[in-house]
Amino acid sequence: MATIWKYALNPGTNCIKIPGLDEVLSVGFQGEQLCVWCLVEPDNPMREYYFLATITGATLPGGDVLGMFVGTAQSPTGIVVHVFEIAHGDG
């Protein structure tokens, strides 16, 4: 049965083990912590997914590394962070 799980993100590239990722639902801050909420199938095997959290104005990786845009969130201190699901762990 599908369930919504929350994962904490740090600046830069994040490798997260997720069971049966169906969909990335949203990105936002919970207090000072940047998080991504995902629809998952908990009974499925864990698989590694990579996310890139970057601030406005930062240089992004080139080539095919940058994948699907997940969302933008503003921290409580006003920093704007953009999150992408990336093709692999480079970035």
N, C-alpha and C positions, 0 to 999 in steps of 0.2 A: 504494500500500500504506500502510495506516495506521501512524503512528509516534507515540510519546509525546515531546512537546517540553516543556521547562521555560521559563517566563518569569518574570523578576524583577518584583516589584510594589513600589511606593513608597506611603507614606501618601497618602490622598486618591484622586482620580480618575486612572486609568491608561488610556491608549489604546495598545493593542497590536495590531500587524498579525500575523494568524494565517492560514495557508493552510488553508482547508477545515476549520474547527473541527467535529469530530464530537461531542466531549464534553469538559467540564471534569471531570477525574478527582479532583483533590485540591488542597488548599492547605496549606502548611506552611513552616517555617523551615529553611533550609539554612545552618547557622551563624547569622549575624546577618541574613541576607537572606530576606525574605518572598518566596515563590515560588508559582506556580500551575502545575500539570502538566496538559497538555491532550492529548487524542487528536486528531491532525490528519492531513490528507491532503496531504503535501508538494507534490504535483504540481498541486494546485488553486491558483487565484489568491489573492493576499493580500486580506484584508478586515479592516477595523478593528473591534475589539471593545473595550468599555469595562468596566473593573472598578473598584469602589470598595473601598478598604481603610480601615477605620475601627476605632477602639478602643472598648472598652466604655465606655458613658456619653456618647459623642459624639452630637450631634444629626444625624439622618439627613435627606436631602432628602425632600420631600413629593411628592404627586401620583403620576404613573406612572413617575417616574424610577427608583425603586428596583426592581430586577428580581429575578432568581433568586438565592437564597442559595447560595453556593459552599462555604463552610466557615469554620471558626474555627481559629486556631492561636495557640499561646503562644510568645512569643519566649524566647530563652535568659535574658533579664533579667526575665521574668515578665509582660511586657505582653501582653494578650490582644487579638488583631486578628481582625475579622470581615470577610469578603470577599463582595461581591455582584457579579454581572454586571449592569450597569445598561443601561437602554434607550438612552441617548445620552451625550454628553460632559458633561452638566451634573451637578453634584453636589458 
